[in-house]
Amino acid sequence: MRACRAAELVRQAAAHARRPAPPVRLRTRLQLLPGNTPYFDFPDYGEAIRSDCGRREPGEFEPAHGQGAAARATLYFLLRYPGVVRQYAPRHLQTLLAWHAAHPPGDWERHRNAAIHAAQGNRNPLIDHPDWAATTDFTEGLGR
């Protein structure tokens, strides 16, 4: 895929791919664009020293809040724009799907999805139908 085409796909997905934090947390953002770090579930996160927005180690990041919303935005991006995001591997899908299941969409995320639909005409189906994640193959979205 040509670089300019990939950049256009990223721009088109901007509203769903960027995950502004709920009003309480403005520092957390989705780690999707090239050069950013894939999400990771640290087993000892509760005991680790961390910053306000989450824990980061080389090549991995776990947000302190909004894991479900971050997972759904990332999974949507992988589904909608296969192969654009190259830093995710099958092991990252397990983490994203676990976060998606553990933190179902709330009113804030459903409202945001409706607002994006009103502005762009597209919706994140994992917010409207969380159960679809269990039967969707996200592996096509992984970079090769």
Secondary structure, DSSP 8 states (H G I E B T S, - for coil): --HHHHHHHHHHTHHHH-----TT--S-----STTS--B---TTGGGS---SSEEEETTEEEESS-HHHHHHHHHHHHHHSTTT--S--HHHHHHHHHHHHHS---HHHHHHHHHHHHHHS---HHHH-GGGGGG---GGGS--
